Amino acid sequence: DYSMMGANTNVYDTDFHSINAIERLNGKEGISKPVCIGERCWVAANSTILKGVTIGDEAVIGAMSLVNKDISKKVFAAGVPAKEIKKIE
């Protein structure tokens, strides 16, 4: 509830395809894991959130970040890959 996503933000809950060439050729799908974005979060423009990630309530994700692991609540995180930079008071 009340979370915001900037322009061109991508949220992926799957790899889409296996990394194994034979499995791809045989149509095997990639692994899927849910993404959870908490309440009152702000994910800035051009960020990407990958499968299995949980972003805690009131977290802020900086622009152009790649979120590939969980982010705690009430923190500012940014970068490629995203790292928790500071607590939000």
MARMI-575864 format. One line per field, with one value per atom (N, C-alpha, C, O): residue number from 0; chain; atom name; x negated, y, z. Coordinates in Angstrom, 2 decimals. Layout:
BEGIN
n	NUM / ...;
chain	A / ...;
atom	CA / ...;
X	X / ...;
Y	Y / ...;
Z	Z / ...;
This chain:
BEGIN
n	0 / 0 / 0 / 0 / 1 / 1 / 1 / 1 / 2 / 2 / 2 / 2 / 3 / 3 / 3 / 3 / 4 / 4 / 4 / 4 / 5 / 5 / 5 / 5 / 6 / 6 / 6 / 6 / 7 / 7 / 7 / 7 / 8 / 8 / 8 / 8 / 9 / 9 / 9 / 9 / 10 / 10 / 10 / 10 / 11 / 11 / 11 / 11 / 12 / 12 / 12 / 12 / 13 / 13 / 13 / 13 / 14 / 14 / 14 / 14 / 15 / 15 / 15 / 15 / 16 / 16 / 16 / 16 / 17 / 17 / 17 / 17 / 18 / 18 / 18 / 18 / 19 / 19 / 19 / 19 / 20 / 20 / 20 / 20 / 21 / 21 / 21 / 21 / 22 / 22 / 22 / 22 / 23 / 23 / 23 / 23 / 24 / 24 / 24 / 24 / 25 / 25 / 25 / 25 / 26 / 26 / 26 / 26 / 27 / 27 / 27 / 27 / 28 / 28 / 28 / 28 / 29 / 29 / 29 / 29 / 30 / 30 / 30 / 30 / 31 / 31 / 31 / 31 / 32 / 32 / 32 / 32 / 33 / 33 / 33 / 33 / 34 / 34 / 34 / 34 / 35 / 35 / 35 / 35 / 36 / 36 / 36 / 36 / 37 / 37 / 37 / 37 / 38 / 38 / 38 / 38 / 39 / 39 / 39 / 39 / 40 / 40 / 40 / 40 / 41 / 41 / 41 / 41 / 42 / 42 / 42 / 42 / 43 / 43 / 43 / 43 / 44 / 44 / 44 / 44 / 45 / 45 / 45 / 45 / 46 / 46 / 46 / 46 / 47 / 47 / 47 / 47 / 48 / 48 / 48 / 48 / 49 / 49 / 49 / 49 / 50 / 50 / 50 / 50 / 51 / 51 / 51 / 51 / 52 / 52 / 52 / 52 / 53 / 53 / 53 / 53 / 54 / 54 / 54 / 54 / 55 / 55 / 55 / 55 / 56 / 56 / 56 / 56 / 57 / 57 / 57 / 57 / 58 / 58 / 58 / 58 / 59 / 59 / 59 / 59 / 60 / 60 / 60 / 60 / 61 / 61 / 61 / 61 / 62 / 62 / 62 / 62 / 63 / 63 / 63 / 63 / 64 / 64 / 64 / 64 / 65 / 65 / 65 / 65 / 66 / 66 / 66 / 66 / 67 / 67 / 67 / 67 / 68 / 68 / 68 / 68 / 69 / 69 / 69 / 69 / 70 / 70 / 70 / 70 / 71 / 71 / 71 / 71 / 72 / 72 / 72 / 72 / 73 / 73 / 73 / 73 / 74 / 74 / 74 / 74 / 75 / 75 / 75 / 75 / 76 / 76 / 76 / 76 / 77 / 77 / 77 / 77 / 78 / 78 / 78 / 78 / 79 / 79 / 79 / 79 / 80 / 80 / 80 / 80 / 81 / 81 / 81 / 81 / 82 / 82 / 82 / 82 / 83 / 83 / 83 / 83 / 84 / 84 / 84 / 84 / 85 / 85 / 85 / 85 / 86 / 86 / 86 / 86 / 87 / 87 / 87 / 87 / 88 / 88 / 88 / 88;
chain	A / A / A / A / A / A / A / A / A / A / A / A / A / A / A / A / A / A / A / A / A / A / A / A / A / A / A / A / A / A / A / A / A / A / A / A / A / A / A / A / A / A / A / A / A / A / A / A / A / A / A / A / A / A / A / A / A / A / A / A / A / A / A / A / A / A / A / A / A / A / A / A / A / A / A / A / A / A / A / A / A / A / A / A / A / A / A / A / A / A / A / A / A / A / A / A / A / A / A / A / A / A / A / A / A / A / A / A / A / A / A / A / A / A / A / A / A / A / A / A / A / A / A / A / A / A / A / A / A / A / A / A / A / A / A / A / A / A / A / A / A / A / A / A / A / A / A / A / A / A / A / A / A / A / A / A / A / A / A / A / A / A / A / A / A / A / A / A / A / A / A / A / A / A / A / A / A / A / A / A / A / A / A / A / A / A / A / A / A / A / A / A / A / A / A / A / A / A / A / A / A / A / A / A / A / A / A / A / A / A / A / A / A / A / A / A / A / A / A / A / A / A / A / A / A / A / A / A / A / A / A / A / A / A / A / A / A / A / A / A / A / A / A / A / A / A / A / A / A / A / A / A / A / A / A / A / A / A / A / A / A / A / A / A / A / A / A / A / A / A / A / A / A / A / A / A / A / A / A / A / A / A / A / A / A / A / A / A / A / A / A / A / A / A / A / A / A / A / A / A / A / A / A / A / A / A / A / A / A / A / A / A / A / A / A / A / A / A / A / A / A / A / A / A / A / A / A / A / A / A / A / A / A / A / A / A / A / A / A / A / A / A / A / A / A / A / A / A / A / A / A / A / A / A / A / A;
atom	N / CA / C / O / N / CA / C / O / N / CA / C / O / N / CA / C / O / N / CA / C / O / N / CA / C / O / N / CA / C / O / N / CA / C / O / N / CA / C / O / N / CA / C / O / N / CA / C / O / N / CA / C / O / N / CA / C / O / N / CA / C / O / N / CA / C / O / N / CA / C / O / N / CA / C / O / N / CA / C / O / N / CA / C / O / N / CA / C / O / N / CA / C / O / N / CA / C / O / N / CA / C / O / N / CA / C / O / N / CA / C / O / N / CA / C / O / N / CA / C / O / N / CA / C / O / N / CA / C / O / N / CA / C / O / N / CA / C / O / N / CA / C / O / N / CA / C / O / N / CA / C / O / N / CA / C / O / N / CA / C / O / N / CA / C / O / N / CA / C / O / N / CA / C / O / N / CA / C / O / N / CA / C / O / N / CA / C / O / N / CA / C / O / N / CA / C / O / N / CA / C / O / N / CA / C / O / N / CA / C / O / N / CA / C / O / N / CA / C / O / N / CA / C / O / N / CA / C / O / N / CA / C / O / N / CA / C / O / N / CA / C / O / N / CA / C / O / N / CA / C / O / N / CA / C / O / N / CA / C / O / N / CA / C / O / N / CA / C / O / N / CA / C / O / N / CA / C / O / N / CA / C / O / N / CA / C / O / N / CA / C / O / N / CA / C / O / N / CA / C / O / N / CA / C / O / N / CA / C / O / N / CA / C / O / N / CA / C / O / N / CA / C / O / N / CA / C / O / N / CA / C / O / N / CA / C / O / N / CA / C / O / N / CA / C / O / N / CA / C / O / N / CA / C / O / N / CA / C / O / N / CA / C / O / N / CA / C / O / N / CA / C / O / N / CA / C / O / N / CA / C / O / N / CA / C / O / N / CA / C / O / N / CA / C / O / N / CA / C / O;
X	-0.83 / 0.00 / -0.88 / -1.89 / -0.49 / -1.10 / -2.55 / -3.27 / -3.00 / -4.35 / -4.35 / -3.34 / -5.50 / -5.63 / -6.74 / -7.77 / -6.51 / -7.50 / -7.81 / -6.90 / -9.09 / -9.50 / -9.36 / -9.14 / -9.48 / -9.37 / -10.41 / -11.54 / -10.03 / -10.91 / -11.44 / -12.49 / -10.74 / -11.13 / -10.67 / -9.55 / -11.53 / -11.20 / -11.22 / -12.13 / -10.19 / -10.11 / -9.97 / -9.00 / -10.95 / -10.96 / -10.84 / -11.60 / -9.87 / -9.72 / -10.20 / -9.95 / -10.89 / -11.37 / -12.63 / -12.92 / -13.37 / -14.52 / -14.06 / -14.85 / -12.80 / -12.19 / -12.67 / -11.84 / -13.98 / -14.53 / -15.63 / -16.27 / -15.85 / -16.95 / -18.27 / -18.35 / -19.33 / -20.66 / -21.30 / -22.32 / -20.73 / -21.22 / -20.67 / -19.46 / -21.57 / -21.16 / -20.20 / -19.22 / -20.46 / -19.59 / -18.19 / -17.19 / -18.13 / -16.83 / -16.08 / -14.86 / -16.79 / -16.15 / -15.57 / -14.44 / -16.36 / -15.91 / -14.70 / -13.88 / -14.59 / -13.46 / -12.29 / -11.31 / -12.39 / -11.27 / -11.11 / -10.08 / -12.13 / -12.02 / -12.07 / -12.92 / -11.13 / -11.07 / -12.07 / -12.52 / -12.42 / -13.32 / -12.64 / -11.44 / -13.43 / -12.93 / -12.17 / -12.57 / -11.07 / -10.24 / -10.19 / -10.04 / -10.30 / -10.17 / -9.45 / -9.71 / -8.55 / -7.78 / -8.65 / -9.68 / -8.21 / -8.82 / -7.83 / -6.63 / -8.33 / -7.47 / -8.00 / -9.13 / -7.18 / -7.54 / -6.64 / -5.42 / -7.26 / -6.54 / -5.69 / -5.58 / -5.10 / -4.25 / -5.09 / -6.15 / -4.58 / -5.16 / -6.61 / -7.42 / -6.93 / -8.26 / -8.30 / -7.27 / -9.50 / -9.70 / -10.84 / -11.98 / -10.54 / -11.54 / -11.72 / -10.81 / -12.89 / -13.12 / -13.30 / -13.45 / -13.29 / -13.27 / -14.42 / -15.52 / -14.10 / -15.06 / -15.70 / -16.79 / -15.04 / -15.54 / -15.00 / -13.97 / -15.72 / -15.30 / -15.31 / -16.29 / -14.21 / -14.08 / -13.97 / -13.11 / -14.86 / -14.90 / -14.12 / -13.73 / -13.90 / -13.07 / -13.53 / -14.72 / -12.55 / -12.82 / -13.17 / -13.44 / -13.18 / -13.58 / -12.40 / -11.26 / -12.69 / -11.74 / -12.32 / -13.46 / -11.51 / -11.90 / -11.04 / -9.81 / -11.68 / -10.97 / -10.18 / -10.42 / -9.22 / -8.38 / -9.21 / -10.24 / -8.76 / -9.32 / -10.76 / -11.45 / -11.21 / -12.54 / -12.49 / -11.45 / -13.64 / -13.79 / -14.91 / -16.01 / -14.63 / -15.61 / -16.02 / -15.18 / -17.32 / -17.82 / -17.66 / -17.56 / -17.65 / -17.48 / -18.57 / -19.72 / -18.18 / -19.07 / -19.71 / -20.80 / -19.05 / -19.60 / -19.16 / -18.12 / -19.98 / -19.67 / -19.53 / -20.52 / -18.29 / -18.02 / -17.99 / -17.04 / -19.05 / -19.14 / -19.14 / -19.28 / -18.98 / -18.86 / -17.94 / -17.64 / -17.49 / -16.53 / -17.07 / -18.27 / -16.15 / -16.46 / -15.64 / -14.44 / -16.29 / -15.62 / -14.62 / -14.62 / -13.76 / -12.80 / -13.51 / -14.52 / -12.95 / -13.41 / -14.89 / -15.63 / -15.34 / -16.70 / -16.69 / -15.74 / -17.75 / -17.99 / -19.02 / -20.10 / -18.70 / -19.60 / -19.76 / -18.81 / -20.96 / -21.20 / -22.43 / -23.23 / -22.55 / -23.73 / -23.45 / -22.32 / -24.55 / -24.49 / -25.60 / -26.76 / -25.28 / -23.97 / -23.64 / -24.54 / -22.36 / -21.92 / -22.47 / -22.46 / -22.94 / -23.43 / -22.75 / -22.45 / -22.50 / -21.91 / -22.94 / -24.03 / -22.58 / -23.51 / -23.32 / -24.28 / -22.04 / -21.80 / -20.38 / -19.48 / -20.20 / -18.89 / -18.09 / -18.65 / -16.77 / -15.88 / -15.20 / -14.55 / -15.35 / -14.72 / -13.28 / -12.59;
Y	-1.19 / 0.00 / 1.25 / 1.31 / 2.22 / 3.55 / 3.57 / 4.52 / 2.56 / 2.56 / 3.19 / 3.17 / 3.75 / 4.42 / 3.78 / 3.37 / 3.70 / 3.16 / 4.23 / 4.79 / 4.52 / 5.48 / 4.91 / 3.71 / 5.79 / 5.40 / 4.35 / 4.37 / 3.43 / 2.38 / 1.43 / 0.81 / 1.30 / 0.32 / -1.06 / -1.21 / -2.06 / -3.43 / -4.31 / -4.23 / -5.16 / -6.12 / -7.50 / -7.77 / -8.37 / -9.70 / -10.76 / -10.75 / -11.67 / -12.76 / -14.09 / -15.15 / -14.03 / -15.25 / -14.95 / -13.80 / -16.01 / -15.90 / -16.05 / -15.86 / -16.39 / -16.63 / -17.90 / -18.70 / -18.13 / -19.30 / -19.90 / -19.20 / -21.18 / -21.86 / -21.35 / -20.93 / -21.38 / -21.01 / -22.18 / -22.00 / -23.36 / -24.54 / -24.57 / -24.53 / -24.62 / -24.55 / -25.67 / -25.41 / -26.89 / -28.01 / -27.81 / -28.05 / -27.37 / -27.11 / -26.00 / -26.08 / -24.94 / -23.86 / -24.39 / -24.07 / -25.20 / -25.75 / -26.66 / -26.78 / -27.30 / -28.18 / -27.45 / -28.08 / -26.12 / -25.32 / -25.25 / -24.80 / -25.70 / -25.63 / -24.17 / -23.40 / -23.82 / -22.44 / -22.22 / -23.16 / -20.95 / -20.58 / -20.66 / -20.88 / -20.49 / -20.55 / -19.27 / -18.18 / -19.41 / -18.27 / -18.17 / -19.19 / -16.95 / -16.69 / -15.36 / -14.43 / -15.24 / -13.99 / -12.82 / -13.00 / -11.63 / -10.38 / -9.71 / -9.67 / -9.18 / -8.49 / -7.07 / -6.89 / -6.09 / -4.69 / -4.17 / -4.18 / -3.70 / -3.28 / -2.03 / -1.51 / -1.58 / -0.40 / 0.88 / 0.94 / 1.90 / 3.24 / 3.25 / 4.04 / 2.40 / 2.37 / 3.30 / 3.68 / 3.67 / 4.45 / 3.80 / 3.75 / 3.31 / 2.73 / 3.73 / 3.92 / 4.36 / 5.43 / 4.88 / 3.67 / 5.79 / 5.47 / 4.56 / 4.60 / 3.75 / 2.88 / 1.82 / 1.34 / 1.47 / 0.42 / -0.94 / -1.03 / -1.98 / -3.35 / -4.14 / -4.11 / -4.86 / -5.70 / -7.14 / -7.47 / -8.00 / -9.38 / -10.33 / -9.98 / -11.53 / -12.53 / -12.82 / -12.77 / -13.12 / -13.54 / -12.43 / -12.71 / -11.18 / -10.06 / -9.56 / -9.51 / -9.19 / -8.50 / -7.14 / -7.02 / -6.10 / -4.74 / -4.33 / -4.35 / -3.98 / -3.66 / -2.37 / -1.52 / -2.22 / -1.02 / 0.26 / 0.31 / 1.27 / 2.62 / 2.70 / 3.67 / 1.68 / 1.73 / 2.60 / 2.74 / 3.19 / 3.99 / 3.37 / 3.14 / 3.10 / 2.53 / 3.62 / 4.19 / 3.92 / 4.98 / 4.64 / 3.48 / 5.67 / 5.52 / 4.62 / 4.64 / 3.86 / 2.99 / 1.88 / 1.41 / 1.46 / 0.41 / -0.98 / -1.14 / -1.97 / -3.37 / -4.05 / -4.28 / -4.39 / -5.00 / -6.51 / -7.06 / -7.17 / -8.62 / -9.36 / -10.58 / -8.62 / -9.24 / -8.38 / -7.24 / -8.95 / -8.26 / -6.93 / -6.77 / -5.98 / -4.65 / -4.47 / -4.73 / -4.02 / -3.83 / -2.69 / -1.90 / -2.62 / -1.52 / -0.23 / -0.25 / 0.89 / 2.23 / 2.44 / 2.96 / 2.04 / 2.32 / 2.91 / 2.71 / 3.63 / 4.07 / 3.12 / 2.95 / 2.51 / 1.58 / 2.00 / 2.48 / 1.82 / 2.20 / 1.47 / 0.94 / 1.46 / 0.91 / -0.33 / -0.82 / -0.84 / -2.05 / -2.97 / -2.80 / -3.94 / -4.23 / -3.24 / -2.60 / -3.13 / -2.19 / -2.61 / -3.79 / -1.62 / -1.83 / -0.83 / 0.30 / -1.26 / -0.35 / 0.71 / 0.39 / 1.97 / 3.08 / 3.75 / 4.05 / 4.01 / 4.63 / 4.37 / 4.10 / 4.47 / 4.34 / 5.62 / 6.71 / 5.47 / 6.61 / 6.80 / 5.89 / 7.98 / 8.29 / 8.68 / 8.97;
Z	0.00 / 0.00 / 0.00 / 0.70 / -0.77 / -0.80 / -1.25 / -0.95 / -1.96 / -2.50 / -3.89 / -4.60 / -4.27 / -5.56 / -6.38 / -5.85 / -7.69 / -8.62 / -9.65 / -10.27 / -9.84 / -10.85 / -12.25 / -12.44 / -13.22 / -14.63 / -14.98 / -14.48 / -15.83 / -16.36 / -15.29 / -15.49 / -14.18 / -13.16 / -13.60 / -14.09 / -13.43 / -13.80 / -12.56 / -11.74 / -12.42 / -11.33 / -11.97 / -12.67 / -11.72 / -12.32 / -11.23 / -10.27 / -11.38 / -10.43 / -11.01 / -10.44 / -12.13 / -12.79 / -13.60 / -13.93 / -13.92 / -14.83 / -16.28 / -17.20 / -16.50 / -17.80 / -18.46 / -18.92 / -18.53 / -19.19 / -18.34 / -17.56 / -18.48 / -17.81 / -18.35 / -19.51 / -17.53 / -18.04 / -18.78 / -19.45 / -18.67 / -19.35 / -20.78 / -20.98 / -21.78 / -23.19 / -23.59 / -24.29 / -23.15 / -23.51 / -22.93 / -23.61 / -21.67 / -21.05 / -21.78 / -21.96 / -22.19 / -22.96 / -24.26 / -24.62 / -24.97 / -26.25 / -26.08 / -26.99 / -24.91 / -24.64 / -23.99 / -23.59 / -23.87 / -23.39 / -21.88 / -21.39 / -21.14 / -19.68 / -19.23 / -19.67 / -18.37 / -17.88 / -16.76 / -16.11 / -16.55 / -15.47 / -14.12 / -14.03 / -13.08 / -11.71 / -11.39 / -11.80 / -10.67 / -10.28 / -8.76 / -8.08 / -8.24 / -6.80 / -6.65 / -7.42 / -5.67 / -5.51 / -5.06 / -4.41 / -5.42 / -4.98 / -4.03 / -4.31 / -2.92 / -1.96 / -1.74 / -1.29 / -2.05 / -1.84 / -0.72 / -0.84 / 0.36 / 1.55 / 1.34 / 0.23 / 2.42 / 2.40 / 2.42 / 3.03 / 1.73 / 1.72 / 1.23 / 1.72 / 0.28 / -0.33 / -1.53 / -2.09 / -1.90 / -3.12 / -3.89 / -3.41 / -5.07 / -5.96 / -7.10 / -7.91 / -7.16 / -8.12 / -9.54 / -9.75 / -10.49 / -11.92 / -12.36 / -11.83 / -13.35 / -14.03 / -13.14 / -13.44 / -12.07 / -11.18 / -11.61 / -12.28 / -11.22 / -11.51 / -10.21 / -9.46 / -9.96 / -8.77 / -9.27 / -10.08 / -8.76 / -9.23 / -8.34 / -7.22 / -8.84 / -8.18 / -6.76 / -6.45 / -5.90 / -4.55 / -3.57 / -2.40 / -4.02 / -3.16 / -2.33 / -2.81 / -1.08 / -0.23 / 0.11 / 0.56 / -0.11 / 0.25 / 1.43 / 1.34 / 2.53 / 3.76 / 3.68 / 2.81 / 4.60 / 4.64 / 4.71 / 5.38 / 3.99 / 3.99 / 3.48 / 3.76 / 2.75 / 2.14 / 0.89 / 0.25 / 0.56 / -0.65 / -1.46 / -0.95 / -2.74 / -3.65 / -4.63 / -5.32 / -4.70 / -5.57 / -7.04 / -7.42 / -7.85 / -9.30 / -9.89 / -9.45 / -10.88 / -11.66 / -10.83 / -11.16 / -9.75 / -8.88 / -9.35 / -9.99 / -9.02 / -9.29 / -7.93 / -7.23 / -7.56 / -6.26 / -6.44 / -6.99 / -5.97 / -6.12 / -4.79 / -4.76 / -3.67 / -2.36 / -1.50 / -1.84 / -0.39 / 0.47 / 0.99 / 1.24 / 1.14 / 1.66 / 2.94 / 2.96 / 4.00 / 5.30 / 5.24 / 4.29 / 6.25 / 6.31 / 6.72 / 7.42 / 6.27 / 6.62 / 6.34 / 7.18 / 5.13 / 4.71 / 3.31 / 2.55 / 2.98 / 1.62 / 1.04 / 1.62 / -0.09 / -0.76 / -2.22 / -2.84 / -2.75 / -4.15 / -4.67 / -3.90 / -5.99 / -6.64 / -7.45 / -7.54 / -8.05 / -8.86 / -8.38 / -8.77 / -7.55 / -6.97 / -5.84 / -5.29 / -5.51 / -4.47 / -3.11 / -2.75 / -2.36 / -1.00 / -0.09 / -0.49 / 1.13 / 2.11 / 2.48 / 2.95 / 2.25 / 2.46 / 3.80 / 4.50 / 4.16 / 5.46 / 5.93 / 5.13 / 7.23 / 7.84 / 7.58 / 7.49 / 7.47 / 7.33 / 8.68 / 9.20 / 9.24 / 10.55 / 10.36 / 11.34;
